[in-house]
Amino acid sequence: MIGRTFVLAVAVGASIALTGACGTGDGDVADSAPATTVFSVSSVRDDHAVRVGVLAIRSAVAANGQYGPIVDYLEDELQRPFELVPLAQDELFEAVADGEIDFVLSNPLSSVQVQRLYDTEFLATIDRVGTGPEFGGLIIVRADSDMETLDDLRGADVTCVAFETAAAGCNFQVMHLREAGIDTSEFARFTETPSQDNIVLAVLTGDVDAGFVRTGQLERMVAEGTLASLDDVRILDRHEGDYPYPHTTPLYPEWPVAALAETDGDVAAAVADALLTIEAGHPALANANAAGFVAPPDYGPLDRLVVELELRSWDAAD
C-alpha cells in the first residue's frame, strides 16, 4: 500500500459522531442525514492523490471504516496514492461542483442528482451481500395501529430521513404514495428525523403514526437488540418475493461509484476495471457488506423520481 490519506476536518463545536447510526456496513447508512458535523475538503491534502468523495452519514470515521478498505484496494491496484474524503450531503454536491474530488460514492438518489447537475459518469454499482445491487423502502406503523392501508396515511403524523436526498429513507416512499394517488400534503404532519433507528423508535413510542425506512433496517435492529421483534411493527402495502426483505416500494439500484466529468479518462477506466474485477470475498469488501461491484444498472427510475417529485436537480437535465 502506498499510503492512502484519510482527509477530514470537523467544524469547531461539532461532534464527530452523527446522531443515529443507520447501519454498520450494509448500506443502511445511505439514508440518514447529518445533523451538526461539517466535513471540509479544504483540509490538508495530497495534490497528487486521486480523491474519492464518500457520503458520510454516521460519521467520517464510520465512512472511512466502511469504504476505506475499498479505496486502499484501488490504491494498490492502480499503484498511485488515493484519498478518501468523507462528505455530508450538501458538501458532496459542493465538492463535485468545485472539482475538489475525482470520484464520488453516494446513495443512488443523490448520485443521480449530482449526475444530472454535473454530468458524472457511473462506473460501477455496489452488489450487497444477500441483497444484490437493489434495495427498497418500507412504510411502517406500530403493530397495534389501526392504520391498515396507504389511504390511512391521510391525516397521519409521518416522518422520514430527509426530503431532498434520502432514497429509501424518504423519496422511494413518497414516489410510491404519489403513484397511489396520495400526496404528502395530505399528512397532518410530515417531518425529517435524521436517523432510521430513531424513526423506528418514534413509531414504537407513538411519537409519530408512521415512518419511512429502508429494506433491512428492521432486521438489523432486531439483530442488534434495539428492536425486540419484527412483530412490533407492521409494513403498510407489504410486498414479498425473491428479494430477501419485505418492502413497500419497488426496488431501485444501489450506491454507484461515479467519475467526475473532469476526471482523467484513463484513471476512470482503471478504477472501473478494478472495481468490476475484484474477487468475491476480497477483504476490502467486508466492511461495506459488499459481494463485489456490477456494471451500473438502469438508473432511469431514479431520474423519473427526481423529475416527478421536483427534487433538487429536477430541471437540470432532460
Backbone bond lengths (Angstrom), bond angles and torsions (degrees), N, CA, C in turn:
res aa  C-N    CA-C-N  psi(-1)  N-CA   C-N-CA  omega(-1)  CA-C   N-CA-C  phi
1 M - - - 1.462 - - 1.520 109.69 -
2 I 1.312 117.73 133.77 1.449 122.31 -178.05 1.519 111.18 -73.07
3 G 1.288 117.85 -33.96 1.459 120.09 -179.76 1.501 112.59 123.23
4 R 1.319 115.74 68.44 1.455 120.70 -179.55 1.515 110.52 -61.55
5 T 1.328 115.62 142.52 1.457 121.61 177.15 1.510 110.07 -100.35
6 F 1.322 116.44 135.78 1.466 122.28 175.10 1.514 106.56 -102.91
7 V 1.335 117.09 108.30 1.454 122.07 -173.73 1.514 110.31 -94.02
8 L 1.326 116.38 124.75 1.460 120.52 -178.68 1.508 110.01 -151.50
9 A 1.341 116.12 131.93 1.459 120.64 168.12 1.511 107.35 -131.35
10 V 1.317 117.43 127.92 1.451 121.52 -178.45 1.517 109.16 -109.11
11 A 1.330 116.59 130.24 1.450 120.90 -178.06 1.521 110.61 -61.47
12 V 1.342 115.99 147.83 1.447 121.46 179.63 1.522 109.67 -58.84
13 G 1.337 115.40 131.77 1.458 120.57 177.64 1.510 113.34 85.88
14 A 1.320 117.92 -6.10 1.465 119.38 -179.68 1.514 109.26 -92.32
15 S 1.301 114.60 148.26 1.459 119.97 178.69 1.503 109.26 -87.22
16 I 1.337 116.96 141.07 1.455 119.35 179.64 1.516 111.84 -72.52
17 A 1.311 117.31 -22.83 1.468 120.26 -179.94 1.510 109.01 -100.60
18 L 1.304 116.13 120.87 1.456 120.56 -179.67 1.513 109.84 -78.03
19 T 1.307 115.33 150.30 1.450 121.15 179.03 1.513 110.36 -65.04
20 G 1.347 116.69 129.71 1.452 121.07 167.63 1.495 115.49 80.37
21 A 1.313 118.19 80.68 1.451 120.66 174.16 1.507 109.63 -64.59
22 C 1.341 114.89 139.90 1.467 119.18 -179.89 1.502 113.22 -108.75
23 G 1.306 118.20 2.85 1.442 119.75 179.91 1.505 109.16 165.37
24 T 1.298 117.32 171.04 1.441 120.57 -174.90 1.513 112.62 -126.08
25 G 1.282 118.11 16.06 1.444 119.08 179.50 1.506 113.08 146.93
26 D 1.280 118.74 9.78 1.459 121.42 -177.84 1.513 111.71 -112.19
27 G 1.338 116.58 14.59 1.450 119.10 179.02 1.501 113.81 87.93
28 D 1.314 118.84 -6.59 1.450 120.35 -178.84 1.517 111.82 -64.52
29 V 1.319 116.56 -21.98 1.449 119.20 178.33 1.516 112.33 -66.62
30 A 1.301 117.01 -11.97 1.453 119.74 -174.56 1.498 114.80 -58.85
31 D 1.305 117.45 -27.78 1.444 119.15 -170.52 1.515 114.75 -119.09
32 S 1.292 117.11 22.28 1.447 119.26 166.80 1.509 107.07 -92.34
33 A 1.317 117.11 157.72 1.452 120.10 -179.48 1.514 109.88 -120.07
34 P 1.347 117.92 137.22 1.443 120.81 -179.28 1.513 112.22 -65.46
35 A 1.328 116.94 149.04 1.454 121.39 -179.66 1.515 111.41 -101.23
36 T 1.341 118.68 -65.02 1.449 119.77 -173.35 1.513 114.41 -122.55
37 T 1.325 118.49 -19.06 1.446 119.45 -175.38 1.515 111.42 -70.84
38 V 1.332 116.18 138.81 1.458 121.69 178.22 1.512 107.93 -120.24
39 F 1.319 117.65 123.91 1.445 122.84 176.97 1.519 108.01 -102.72
40 S 1.302 116.89 129.19 1.458 120.03 -175.79 1.511 110.76 -113.64
41 V 1.330 116.92 136.44 1.456 120.90 176.43 1.516 110.90 -91.11
42 S 1.326 117.47 7.37 1.451 120.19 -178.98 1.522 112.05 -94.38
43 S 1.347 117.25 6.52 1.446 121.04 -179.64 1.526 111.02 -74.52
44 V 1.330 116.18 179.40 1.464 121.12 -178.51 1.521 109.53 -56.09
45 R 1.318 115.94 134.28 1.453 118.99 -175.02 1.513 110.36 -145.04
46 D 1.316 115.39 159.73 1.450 122.73 173.83 1.521 106.99 -96.47
47 D 1.337 116.24 110.57 1.463 120.07 -175.88 1.518 112.93 -67.09
48 H 1.330 117.17 -12.68 1.465 119.99 179.60 1.526 111.95 -96.58
49 A 1.322 116.94 -4.57 1.459 120.58 -176.45 1.520 111.22 -84.77
50 V 1.313 115.22 152.67 1.459 122.32 170.76 1.525 106.35 -82.85
51 R 1.327 117.21 126.28 1.462 121.16 -172.47 1.533 110.13 -105.09
52 V 1.320 115.55 125.00 1.456 122.43 -179.23 1.528 108.33 -110.74
53 G 1.318 117.26 109.37 1.455 121.35 176.84 1.517 109.81 -80.84
54 V 1.324 116.99 128.11 1.461 122.65 -178.17 1.523 109.21 -123.35
55 L 1.310 116.16 130.33 1.463 120.35 176.52 1.525 108.83 -63.81
56 A 1.333 116.32 116.91 1.464 122.18 -178.66 1.517 108.70 -105.74
57 I 1.314 116.20 113.93 1.454 120.37 -175.30 1.515 110.87 -104.76
58 R 1.307 117.90 -55.73 1.462 120.07 -178.89 1.519 109.86 -69.20
59 S 1.330 117.23 -49.14 1.459 122.92 177.60 1.522 107.41 -174.08
60 A 1.323 115.58 165.54 1.458 119.97 175.76 1.523 110.87 -63.97
61 V 1.318 115.80 -39.76 1.460 119.96 179.90 1.531 110.51 -64.11
62 A 1.336 116.39 -41.36 1.466 119.98 179.11 1.531 111.09 -64.52
63 A 1.333 116.92 -40.36 1.464 120.02 178.77 1.522 110.60 -63.32
64 N 1.331 116.36 -40.21 1.451 119.84 177.69 1.523 111.03 -65.56
65 G 1.328 116.68 -40.32 1.448 119.92 179.01 1.513 112.57 -65.81
66 Q 1.323 115.59 -36.56 1.459 120.55 -176.56 1.524 112.11 -77.02
67 Y 1.327 116.78 -45.73 1.466 120.33 -172.56 1.528 114.25 -113.23
68 G 1.349 117.06 -7.75 1.454 119.71 178.14 1.520 113.91 -56.96
69 P 1.345 118.92 -42.14 1.467 118.56 178.93 1.526 113.74 -61.45
70 I 1.322 117.53 -30.57 1.473 119.67 177.30 1.528 109.74 -70.59
71 V 1.339 116.77 -39.47 1.456 120.14 176.41 1.531 109.83 -65.30
72 D 1.333 117.60 -39.12 1.467 120.97 175.08 1.530 110.54 -59.30
73 Y 1.317 115.41 -42.46 1.469 120.47 178.79 1.531 110.80 -59.92
74 L 1.333 116.37 -45.01 1.469 119.55 179.21 1.525 110.46 -62.84
75 E 1.318 116.66 -38.82 1.463 120.69 178.32 1.523 111.04 -60.68
76 D 1.310 116.16 -45.07 1.463 120.45 179.19 1.519 111.88 -65.90
77 E 1.327 116.48 -41.38 1.460 120.36 -177.59 1.531 112.06 -68.71
78 L 1.314 116.55 -40.45 1.463 120.31 -176.62 1.522 112.78 -91.49
79 Q 1.342 116.38 -10.38 1.461 121.81 179.07 1.522 112.09 54.23
80 R 1.328 114.15 50.89 1.455 120.72 174.17 1.529 107.57 -154.55
81 P 1.324 118.81 155.72 1.471 120.10 -175.84 1.519 112.64 -69.38
82 F 1.332 114.82 141.88 1.465 123.04 176.00 1.525 108.35 -124.32
83 E 1.320 116.68 150.74 1.451 122.96 172.46 1.525 109.31 -124.16
84 L 1.316 117.32 135.23 1.452 121.74 170.47 1.526 107.62 -94.47
85 V 1.332 115.88 126.21 1.462 121.54 -178.40 1.527 108.56 -116.58
86 P 1.345 118.26 103.31 1.467 120.07 178.93 1.523 110.31 -75.75
87 L 1.329 115.90 135.56 1.461 120.98 -174.19 1.519 111.28 -137.82
88 A 1.325 116.39 141.07 1.450 121.43 168.59 1.531 108.58 -73.91
89 Q 1.337 116.67 169.04 1.460 120.30 -173.52 1.532 113.00 -54.56
90 D 1.324 117.54 -56.56 1.454 119.70 -176.77 1.520 111.52 -63.96
91 E 1.320 116.70 -36.13 1.455 120.25 179.95 1.517 112.06 -67.42
92 L 1.330 116.24 -30.19 1.455 119.71 177.12 1.522 110.27 -62.93
93 F 1.323 116.71 -45.88 1.463 120.55 177.21 1.525 110.53 -60.36
94 E 1.326 116.06 -43.21 1.463 120.43 -178.32 1.520 111.76 -66.31
95 A 1.331 116.97 -39.41 1.455 120.85 -179.42 1.516 111.40 -64.51
96 V 1.342 116.55 -38.30 1.468 120.08 176.38 1.527 110.02 -67.56
97 A 1.318 116.54 -45.82 1.466 120.73 -179.14 1.524 111.70 -59.63
98 D 1.330 116.64 -37.13 1.460 121.28 -176.95 1.523 113.16 -89.79
99 G 1.332 117.31 -0.78 1.459 120.14 179.76 1.517 113.46 67.14
100 E 1.340 116.86 29.64 1.458 120.93 -176.76 1.527 112.69 -83.31
101 I 1.323 117.72 -11.84 1.455 121.94 179.56 1.524 108.88 -131.37
102 D 1.332 115.76 164.93 1.467 121.43 -179.77 1.522 112.34 -105.34
103 F 1.335 115.75 -30.98 1.458 121.39 179.99 1.520 108.16 -136.38
104 V 1.321 116.01 158.97 1.459 120.24 179.76 1.526 109.56 -138.99
105 L 1.329 115.03 136.73 1.463 122.95 175.58 1.519 106.91 -123.85
106 S 1.327 116.18 116.24 1.456 120.06 -174.87 1.513 110.04 -151.28
107 N 1.342 115.76 174.18 1.455 118.34 177.44 1.528 109.67 -65.43
108 P 1.315 117.66 156.37 1.469 119.81 -170.49 1.519 114.24 -63.91
109 L 1.331 117.78 -31.12 1.458 119.34 -178.49 1.528 110.84 -69.99
110 S 1.329 117.44 -48.10 1.460 118.53 177.53 1.528 110.38 -68.26
111 S 1.338 117.78 -33.29 1.469 120.46 178.39 1.523 111.67 -62.13
112 V 1.325 115.88 -43.11 1.465 119.82 178.81 1.524 110.50 -65.85
113 Q 1.330 116.71 -39.67 1.461 118.92 179.32 1.524 111.58 -67.02
114 V 1.337 117.00 -39.45 1.465 120.68 174.69 1.523 110.08 -61.84
115 Q 1.327 117.09 -41.71 1.459 120.47 179.53 1.525 111.53 -62.52
116 R 1.315 116.23 -42.25 1.461 120.49 -179.90 1.533 111.18 -63.95
117 L 1.323 116.29 -34.87 1.457 120.50 -177.49 1.524 113.19 -83.74
118 Y 1.347 116.90 -36.27 1.468 119.81 -168.47 1.524 114.05 -128.27
119 D 1.330 117.84 10.96 1.454 122.41 171.97 1.530 112.88 58.08
120 T 1.316 117.09 42.26 1.456 120.35 173.56 1.531 109.30 -71.34
121 E 1.331 115.39 162.76 1.464 120.97 -179.44 1.521 109.76 -118.22
122 F 1.338 116.64 121.36 1.458 120.40 176.83 1.528 109.29 -71.85
123 L 1.339 115.74 129.80 1.462 121.19 -176.90 1.523 112.69 -106.61
124 A 1.322 116.49 -37.23 1.464 121.18 -175.95 1.524 108.57 -161.69
125 T 1.318 115.34 155.08 1.462 121.45 -179.50 1.529 109.44 -123.12
126 I 1.322 115.83 138.31 1.460 120.09 -179.97 1.529 110.82 -64.44
127 D 1.305 115.06 134.19 1.461 123.54 174.78 1.531 106.41 -106.64
128 R 1.340 117.19 102.52 1.459 121.08 -174.30 1.536 111.22 -76.59
129 V 1.315 114.98 145.66 1.467 120.25 176.51 1.527 109.17 -61.35
130 G 1.303 116.22 126.25 1.463 121.40 174.38 1.516 115.33 87.59
131 T 1.340 117.54 -27.84 1.466 119.30 -176.69 1.519 113.35 -120.72
132 G 1.326 118.02 -9.69 1.452 120.35 177.26 1.515 112.93 75.29
133 P 1.335 116.93 -156.38 1.465 121.28 -175.54 1.525 114.31 -92.39
134 E 1.352 117.33 27.86 1.465 120.71 -179.91 1.527 110.17 -136.43
135 F 1.308 115.90 157.25 1.461 121.89 171.96 1.518 108.69 -156.06
136 G 1.332 116.63 170.91 1.459 120.04 -177.35 1.509 111.17 -147.81
137 G 1.324 116.04 -170.74 1.454 121.40 -175.52 1.515 112.48 -123.41
138 L 1.330 115.07 156.50 1.459 122.88 177.04 1.519 109.91 -119.43
139 I 1.321 115.87 149.32 1.462 122.33 164.88 1.516 105.92 -112.88
140 I 1.333 116.62 116.82 1.464 120.43 -173.51 1.524 111.36 -115.22
141 V 1.331 114.95 148.49 1.469 123.27 172.39 1.520 106.84 -133.72
142 R 1.312 116.24 167.00 1.453 119.61 176.23 1.523 110.45 -65.56
143 A 1.319 115.91 150.09 1.462 120.09 -176.40 1.520 112.34 -58.42
144 D 1.337 116.85 -33.41 1.465 119.81 -178.00 1.528 112.82 -94.78
145 S 1.333 117.22 11.45 1.464 120.46 178.90 1.522 110.52 -67.59
146 D 1.335 115.50 148.34 1.462 118.69 175.87 1.521 111.90 -86.56
147 M 1.323 116.56 4.47 1.467 120.83 176.22 1.523 108.57 -80.36
148 E 1.326 116.29 125.19 1.465 121.09 -174.96 1.526 113.18 -119.13
149 T 1.327 117.84 -28.66 1.459 121.13 -175.03 1.527 109.93 -131.28
150 L 1.325 115.60 170.68 1.463 120.30 177.50 1.528 111.09 -60.64
151 D 1.303 117.20 -34.67 1.468 120.32 179.35 1.526 111.66 -59.24
152 D 1.321 117.36 -27.74 1.460 120.74 -178.86 1.522 112.66 -70.33
153 L 1.332 117.13 -10.62 1.465 120.06 177.80 1.525 111.79 -73.11
154 R 1.328 117.06 -18.91 1.462 119.10 175.74 1.533 108.79 -62.28
155 G 1.320 115.78 125.73 1.455 120.61 -178.61 1.519 114.22 83.60
156 A 1.352 117.75 6.87 1.457 121.34 -177.03 1.529 111.13 -95.86
157 D 1.322 114.94 162.59 1.461 123.31 174.38 1.525 106.81 -95.49
158 V 1.342 116.51 113.40 1.463 121.64 -171.22 1.530 109.24 -124.88
159 T 1.331 116.20 145.93 1.461 119.60 176.51 1.520 110.55 -133.78
160 C 1.345 114.91 151.41 1.458 122.19 176.68 1.522 107.96 -141.77
161 V 1.328 116.94 -179.55 1.463 121.00 -175.36 1.523 112.16 -74.88
162 A 1.326 117.30 -58.20 1.473 121.03 -176.27 1.519 108.65 -158.13
163 F 1.317 116.16 132.87 1.461 121.26 -171.82 1.530 114.06 -66.75
164 E 1.333 118.64 -36.26 1.464 120.90 -170.43 1.521 114.01 -92.32
165 T 1.328 117.42 -39.60 1.465 118.81 -167.78 1.518 114.78 -123.00
166 A 1.323 119.60 -7.71 1.464 120.54 178.04 1.520 109.39 -75.50
167 A 1.313 115.75 130.18 1.459 121.22 -177.67 1.528 109.81 -85.31
168 A 1.344 116.73 -88.59 1.465 119.86 -178.41 1.517 112.73 -75.71
169 G 1.323 117.07 -4.26 1.448 120.44 175.40 1.508 113.08 -95.94
170 C 1.342 116.90 6.55 1.467 118.91 176.71 1.524 112.55 -167.46
171 N 1.327 117.09 -66.03 1.460 119.23 -164.16 1.523 115.15 -77.12
172 F 1.319 118.52 -23.83 1.461 118.50 171.50 1.534 109.33 -59.42
173 Q 1.333 115.12 -42.94 1.464 119.92 -179.21 1.523 111.57 -70.88
174 V 1.327 117.34 -40.49 1.466 120.14 179.24 1.525 109.73 -60.22
175 M 1.335 116.99 -42.20 1.457 121.15 178.23 1.526 110.83 -64.70
176 H 1.317 116.83 -41.97 1.466 120.91 179.88 1.523 110.36 -61.47
177 L 1.324 116.35 -41.86 1.463 120.39 178.47 1.520 110.98 -67.51
178 R 1.332 116.50 -40.70 1.471 119.94 178.88 1.537 110.06 -58.40
179 E 1.318 115.82 -42.39 1.466 119.64 -179.77 1.525 111.81 -69.36
180 A 1.333 116.81 -20.03 1.469 121.14 176.17 1.524 111.45 -92.44
181 G 1.330 116.73 5.73 1.458 120.36 177.79 1.515 114.68 83.89
182 I 1.333 116.82 19.42 1.464 121.17 -178.08 1.519 108.99 -118.08
183 D 1.328 117.31 128.81 1.462 122.05 179.47 1.523 109.34 -108.62
184 T 1.321 115.30 146.87 1.466 118.79 -178.97 1.526 112.46 -64.19
185 S 1.327 117.43 -18.37 1.468 119.75 176.12 1.524 111.72 -65.66
186 E 1.338 116.41 -15.42 1.458 121.16 178.70 1.527 112.44 -84.65
187 F 1.351 117.14 -8.28 1.457 119.36 174.59 1.528 108.93 -70.32
188 A 1.320 116.53 152.83 1.461 120.02 171.80 1.518 109.91 -67.73
189 R 1.333 115.46 -37.11 1.456 121.20 178.55 1.519 108.25 -155.40
190 F 1.333 116.27 140.79 1.456 121.38 179.03 1.522 107.12 -134.54
191 T 1.329 116.47 114.24 1.456 121.35 -172.62 1.522 111.37 -124.98
192 E 1.339 114.86 164.16 1.456 122.12 174.16 1.529 109.72 -99.54
193 T 1.320 115.86 133.40 1.460 122.74 173.48 1.526 106.90 -128.81
194 P 1.336 118.18 103.69 1.463 120.74 -169.47 1.526 114.45 -75.76
195 S 1.316 117.18 49.64 1.464 122.86 175.71 1.511 108.36 -168.08
196 Q 1.325 116.42 122.62 1.456 118.51 179.10 1.526 111.63 -69.15
197 D 1.326 117.65 -32.64 1.462 119.37 173.65 1.522 110.01 -57.60
198 N 1.325 115.94 -47.04 1.461 119.94 -177.81 1.522 112.25 -67.87
199 I 1.323 117.22 -29.81 1.464 120.24 175.87 1.527 109.87 -63.71
200 V 1.324 116.67 -46.71 1.464 120.41 179.38 1.527 110.03 -61.68
201 L 1.319 116.41 -43.96 1.468 119.89 -179.57 1.525 111.69 -64.95
202 A 1.339 116.81 -36.61 1.468 120.04 178.21 1.520 111.10 -65.30
203 V 1.316 116.72 -36.37 1.472 120.14 175.09 1.525 109.77 -64.91
204 L 1.314 117.25 -44.53 1.464 121.35 -177.56 1.528 112.12 -63.91
205 T 1.336 116.73 -38.36 1.465 120.05 -178.31 1.517 113.04 -82.49
206 G 1.339 117.24 -8.37 1.449 120.57 -178.76 1.512 113.73 83.05
207 D 1.339 117.74 9.00 1.463 120.18 176.81 1.529 111.32 -66.34
208 V 1.329 116.53 -27.45 1.463 121.80 173.33 1.521 107.80 -133.94
209 D 1.305 116.12 160.70 1.465 120.66 178.66 1.522 112.58 -83.07
210 A 1.340 116.01 -34.25 1.459 120.36 -175.47 1.519 109.45 -150.79
211 G 1.335 116.17 154.58 1.456 121.12 179.36 1.509 111.68 -141.29
212 F 1.333 115.19 156.41 1.461 122.44 179.61 1.535 108.93 -108.62
213 V 1.341 117.40 124.61 1.460 122.27 176.33 1.526 109.11 -140.22
214 R 1.323 115.56 169.15 1.460 119.19 -177.56 1.521 111.94 -91.87
215 T 1.320 115.65 165.48 1.457 122.13 175.49 1.530 109.73 -59.35
216 G 1.323 115.16 138.63 1.448 120.90 179.35 1.512 114.65 89.81
217 Q 1.331 117.07 -15.41 1.466 120.31 -178.08 1.533 111.62 -62.41
218 L 1.322 117.39 -46.77 1.465 120.40 -177.72 1.523 111.06 -65.27
219 E 1.311 116.11 -43.47 1.462 120.55 -179.42 1.526 111.10 -63.37
220 R 1.328 116.88 -38.32 1.460 120.40 178.35 1.523 110.63 -64.92
221 M 1.333 116.66 -42.93 1.458 119.81 -179.35 1.527 111.56 -64.85
222 V 1.323 117.40 -36.49 1.464 120.10 175.40 1.526 109.91 -64.17
223 A 1.325 116.38 -44.12 1.463 120.35 -179.62 1.518 111.63 -62.56
224 E 1.335 116.81 -33.76 1.461 121.15 -179.54 1.522 112.84 -86.79
225 G 1.335 116.88 -10.23 1.452 120.26 179.29 1.516 115.06 86.94
226 T 1.331 117.72 7.80 1.465 120.25 178.55 1.525 112.09 -87.87
227 L 1.313 116.95 -10.62 1.459 123.20 172.20 1.522 106.69 -131.00
228 A 1.334 116.39 124.39 1.466 119.80 -173.34 1.520 112.26 -64.40
229 S 1.334 116.10 -42.45 1.461 119.43 -174.84 1.521 109.86 -157.07
230 L 1.317 116.03 148.82 1.459 120.40 173.98 1.524 111.05 -62.42
231 D 1.303 116.74 -22.06 1.464 121.24 -179.60 1.527 112.77 -73.99
232 D 1.335 117.35 -7.25 1.464 120.33 179.50 1.526 112.02 -74.13
233 V 1.333 116.75 -18.05 1.470 120.72 179.99 1.523 109.54 -130.31
234 R 1.309 115.38 161.94 1.459 121.81 173.56 1.522 109.18 -122.58
235 I 1.315 114.83 149.75 1.461 121.57 178.86 1.520 108.25 -103.60
236 L 1.328 116.50 121.16 1.464 120.04 177.61 1.530 109.69 -75.39
237 D 1.323 115.14 143.95 1.470 122.29 179.69 1.528 110.70 51.03
238 R 1.300 115.19 49.51 1.461 122.80 -173.59 1.522 111.49 -69.97
239 H 1.326 114.76 132.20 1.460 121.10 175.83 1.522 108.92 -124.49
240 E 1.312 115.51 141.07 1.455 121.04 176.47 1.524 107.87 -134.32
241 G 1.318 115.15 155.30 1.459 120.64 179.23 1.509 108.99 -171.87
242 D 1.318 116.33 -136.76 1.458 120.44 -179.29 1.527 111.93 -74.12
243 Y 1.335 117.18 -22.20 1.459 120.24 -179.45 1.529 109.27 -67.86
244 P 1.344 118.06 141.35 1.478 119.69 -173.40 1.522 115.22 -63.14
245 Y 1.332 118.44 -26.72 1.460 120.75 -174.92 1.530 110.54 -116.59
246 P 1.330 117.26 144.86 1.464 119.14 173.03 1.517 110.24 -65.63
247 H 1.325 116.38 154.45 1.456 120.02 -177.80 1.519 110.13 -153.32
248 T 1.336 114.57 155.87 1.460 121.35 175.69 1.514 110.74 -90.55
249 T 1.317 116.31 -44.90 1.465 121.69 -173.19 1.516 111.38 -91.64
250 P 1.322 116.67 167.47 1.462 118.44 167.70 1.530 110.21 -61.47
251 L 1.324 116.69 166.89 1.456 122.17 176.47 1.525 109.98 -88.72
252 Y 1.326 115.42 145.63 1.465 122.36 -179.40 1.525 109.27 -127.87
253 P 1.347 117.51 161.27 1.467 120.13 179.82 1.527 112.79 -63.87
254 E 1.316 115.33 151.11 1.456 123.81 -179.65 1.540 112.10 -77.31
255 W 1.338 114.82 -173.59 1.469 122.93 -178.97 1.530 111.46 -59.79
256 P 1.330 118.45 128.07 1.467 121.07 173.74 1.528 112.20 -100.37
257 V 1.317 115.21 155.26 1.467 122.27 166.21 1.518 106.37 -97.76
258 A 1.332 116.73 129.22 1.465 120.91 -177.01 1.520 110.37 -127.05
259 A 1.331 115.55 149.22 1.464 122.74 174.36 1.513 108.87 -101.36
260 L 1.318 116.62 140.87 1.454 120.42 174.71 1.521 109.78 -69.10
261 A 1.316 115.82 157.14 1.459 120.23 -179.62 1.529 111.70 -59.47
262 E 1.338 117.11 -30.73 1.460 121.60 -176.57 1.521 113.11 -87.85
263 T 1.325 117.98 -5.95 1.459 120.99 -177.50 1.519 110.70 -67.41
264 D 1.319 116.69 139.02 1.454 122.05 179.22 1.529 110.12 -53.89
265 G 1.323 115.95 127.55 1.458 120.83 -175.36 1.512 113.75 -62.05
266 D 1.331 117.51 -36.67 1.463 120.33 179.42 1.525 110.78 -67.42
267 V 1.334 116.16 -39.15 1.462 119.70 178.15 1.524 109.98 -66.52
268 A 1.331 116.80 -42.36 1.463 120.55 179.18 1.524 110.81 -61.10
269 A 1.327 116.36 -42.29 1.466 120.10 -179.80 1.524 110.45 -65.54
270 A 1.326 116.78 -38.74 1.465 120.29 179.73 1.518 111.07 -67.93
271 V 1.337 117.44 -39.73 1.463 121.16 177.54 1.529 109.81 -63.59
272 A 1.330 116.29 -46.04 1.465 119.81 179.33 1.521 110.83 -58.96
273 D 1.318 117.29 -45.23 1.462 120.59 -179.23 1.524 111.53 -63.88
274 A 1.343 116.17 -41.07 1.460 119.65 -179.98 1.524 111.52 -64.15
275 L 1.325 116.95 -40.16 1.464 120.10 -179.54 1.525 111.57 -70.37
276 L 1.320 116.25 -42.82 1.467 119.83 -174.72 1.526 112.69 -74.31
277 T 1.334 117.12 -16.08 1.467 119.86 -177.98 1.520 112.86 -110.33
278 I 1.336 118.13 2.59 1.458 119.25 177.61 1.524 109.58 -61.72
279 E 1.310 116.45 136.35 1.457 120.36 -175.09 1.528 111.27 -77.72
280 A 1.319 115.47 141.55 1.461 120.23 174.85 1.519 109.15 -57.77
281 G 1.319 115.92 138.00 1.451 119.76 -178.56 1.512 114.13 88.27
282 H 1.326 117.45 -2.73 1.467 119.89 176.88 1.527 108.30 -59.89
283 P 1.327 118.79 136.06 1.473 120.16 -177.40 1.521 114.34 -59.98
284 A 1.313 118.14 -22.10 1.466 120.19 178.93 1.517 112.19 -65.90
285 L 1.332 117.12 -20.49 1.460 121.23 -175.36 1.522 113.47 -88.34
286 A 1.320 117.02 -18.31 1.458 120.83 -167.19 1.522 113.36 -60.27
287 N 1.322 118.19 -47.66 1.459 120.40 -174.46 1.525 112.75 -68.30
288 A 1.330 116.80 -23.58 1.462 121.32 178.05 1.516 111.85 -90.34
289 N 1.347 116.79 3.88 1.461 121.53 -176.71 1.529 110.56 50.80
290 A 1.322 114.99 43.11 1.463 120.82 -177.05 1.516 110.60 -109.42
291 A 1.330 115.27 140.34 1.455 120.71 172.32 1.519 110.54 -86.72
292 G 1.327 115.68 -17.13 1.454 122.13 -178.23 1.507 109.73 155.54
293 F 1.326 115.86 -154.91 1.454 122.50 177.19 1.526 108.86 -131.41
294 V 1.316 115.53 149.95 1.465 121.40 176.75 1.517 108.80 -123.89
295 A 1.341 115.20 162.50 1.461 119.06 174.31 1.521 109.11 -59.00
296 P 1.320 118.25 142.33 1.472 119.96 -176.24 1.523 111.70 -56.10
297 P 1.324 117.83 126.55 1.462 120.74 174.55 1.524 110.30 -76.28
298 D 1.302 116.22 -172.09 1.466 121.26 -179.91 1.530 109.93 -74.99
299 Y 1.330 116.27 115.65 1.461 121.14 176.31 1.535 111.35 -94.24
300 G 1.333 117.01 10.85 1.453 121.37 179.55 1.522 114.34 -54.28
301 P 1.361 118.23 -40.92 1.463 117.91 178.06 1.525 113.25 -58.80
302 L 1.309 117.61 -31.65 1.463 120.35 177.61 1.518 111.54 -75.62
303 D 1.328 116.95 -35.43 1.468 119.71 172.35 1.522 110.33 -58.95
304 R 1.324 115.60 -45.16 1.468 119.50 -179.54 1.527 110.79 -65.07
305 L 1.322 116.78 -37.30 1.458 120.85 178.28 1.529 110.02 -62.77
306 V 1.326 116.99 -44.92 1.475 121.46 -179.94 1.521 110.51 -59.39
307 V 1.320 116.40 -44.17 1.467 120.59 -178.21 1.529 110.40 -69.34
308 E 1.319 116.31 -45.36 1.464 120.58 -177.32 1.529 111.22 -62.29
309 L 1.315 116.83 -40.86 1.465 121.00 -177.14 1.530 112.39 -91.17
310 E 1.338 116.08 -2.39 1.469 121.96 179.40 1.531 110.88 51.97
311 L 1.326 113.75 54.45 1.453 119.87 177.45 1.529 109.80 -80.22
312 R 1.292 116.23 -175.34 1.463 123.19 -169.00 1.533 114.29 -43.61
313 S 1.319 117.89 -43.33 1.465 119.69 -174.55 1.517 112.86 -110.21
314 W 1.315 117.05 24.54 1.468 118.90 -171.18 1.538 113.24 -62.10
315 D 1.342 117.46 -29.01 1.461 119.99 -178.44 1.515 112.41 -105.98
316 A 1.363 117.17 18.15 1.467 120.00 -174.69 1.520 113.35 -90.09
317 A 1.321 117.89 -16.66 1.449 121.23 -178.87 1.515 109.31 -154.50
318 D 1.316 115.18 159.95 1.474 119.45 178.44 1.523 109.99 -70.74
